[in-house]
Amino acid sequence: MFYLHNLIEPYDPGRKIWIMEISYSTCSCSHLPANNVTEAQQADYVTRIYQYRRRYLSGITDRIFWYQLRDPGTL
């Protein structure tokens, strides 16, 4: 993130960076088991993302977008 900021800053000073499509899957997909987390882990991770942004990246990032995908058949 800091590398990208340092790359952009000389050409467009003050430009904020948007973090797009942050997410953690709770799907129990057998073909990608390393990417699966529990709902409790997902809640913990998303909380940490926003805390990290507020603590360390507030001068660099302007937005974070949480990507949500629902499994078929769910409400």
N, C-alpha and C positions, 0 to 999 in steps of 0.2 A: 504494500500500500504506500509506504513512504517513497519507494523507488518511483512509482507512478506519479506521485505528487511532485517529486523533485524533477521529473521529466517534463511535466506540464507547466509548472510554475514560471519558468523563464518566458514562455510564450503566451501564457494567459494567466497572469497573476491573480490570485484569489479564487480561481476556479475551484469549486467543490467537486468531489468525486462521489458518484452514486454507487452503492453496492447493490447489485441486482440479483434477485432470485436466490436468496439464502434459504435453505430448507434441510430437514432431516426426515427421512422416510420411516414411517411406522409400518409400512407394508411388510408382510412376512414372505417376501419373494425369495424363493429358494435359490434362484440363479444369481442373486446379489446379496448374500447374507451379511457381508461386511458393512453394507450401507443401511442395514435395518437397526432401528433403535426402539425402545419402548416409548410409550406416550410420556412417561415421567422423565425419561432422558431427553426427549424432544423439548419438553417444557423447560428443563434445566438449560439445555443448549441455547435455545432462543433467548432466554433471559440473559445468559452470559454474553451473547452477541451484542445485545443492546447496551449492557453495562460496559463492555469493552469499548464500544463506539463512543459512549458518553465520556469514559475515562481517558482514553488514549487518542481517539481520532476525531474529536469534536471540531477541531480546526481544519480537518482535511475532508471528512465525509459530511454530506448534507442529508442524505437519505439512505435507508436500508429497506429493501423490499422483501417481505417474507412471502415465499412462494408456497401456495397451498394447492395440493392436488388431492382429490378425494377418490378413494377406491370405488369401482363400480358397485352399485347396489347399496351404498351408504347414503344417509341423509345429510 
